């Protein structure tokens, strides 16, 4: 494997960092809101699944 000296390494790192495209404030806010919405929907879904499983188990154990 070819080795590069520290100056070349720093130059390559700067070149790669210049290629980064940072999101705008609007994009960050939009994706943050979407994450919170999806987390809320997921929490509600699993709450209903939990209630369903608990009800089913109570019905099964109620027979005994």
N, C-alpha and C positions, 0 to 999 in steps of 0.2 A: 504494500500500500504506500502510495506516495505521501511524503510528509510536506507540509507547508510551514513556512516560517510565520511567526506571530503577526507580522505586518500584513502578509497575504491573508491570513485568517481574519483579521479585523476588517480588511477590505471586503472580503467575501461576506462577512456577517452584515456589514453596512449595506451591501448590495441586496442581500436577502431581506433585510428589514425594510428597505425602501419599496419592496414589492407588496408589503402588507397594505390591505385596504381596510381601514377602520370603519365600523358602522357609524351611521349618523345618530344623533341623539334621538331622533324620531324612531329609527329602527330599533334602538335599544329599548325605548319605552314600550313600543308595540310588542316586541318579543317578550318583555317582562310581563306585560299584562296577559299575553297569551299563556305563559307558563302558569300564572296564578289561576287563570280560568280553567286550564286543563287539570291542574292539581285539585281544584274544587270539584270539578266534574268527577274525577277519579275517586275522590274521598266520598262523594255522595253515592256513587255506584257501589263501592265496596261496603258502605254502610248498609245499603239495601241487600247486598249479598249476605252480609253477616246476619241481618235480621231474618232473612229467609232460612239460612242454615240453622239459626237458633230456634226458630219456630218449628222447623221440621224435626230437629232433635228433641225438642220438648214434646212434640206430638208422639214421636216414637217411644220416648221414655215414659210418657203418660200412659201408654198401653200396658206397661208392666206394673 
